[in-house]
Amino acid sequence: MARLAAVPDLRGEVGLELRGLWSYLARNGIRQDSGMAQVNPLKFVQQVRSEVSKVAWPSRREVMLTTLMVFVMAVITATFFSLVDILIRTGLTQLLGMFK
């Protein structure tokens, strides 16, 4: 039988049995219901399809342009940081070369 190890409650009790958890929670004013409705699988799939049909999907052109912009920005960012790295490396090399 599964047990919770050393689970103190508000009164300091230890060793609450797992099967008595829901009755413990009910005694302390906590509901067993998680707030989620029970839905059969067929109804769930119908609801998912209904919600997916409400989504405003981007057009192929919008997806292509957005993807292109991501690649362009990645190239620009990589170029910028490469140039900054070269400048810092050159500056440090010259600065440390003066102390040889």
Buried (B, 14 or more C-beta within 10 A) or exposed (E): EEEEEEBEEEEEEEEBEEEEBEEBEEEEEEEEEEEEEEEEEEEEEEEEEEEEEEEEEEEEEEEEEEEEEEEEEEEEEEEEEEEEEEEEEEEEEEEEEEEE
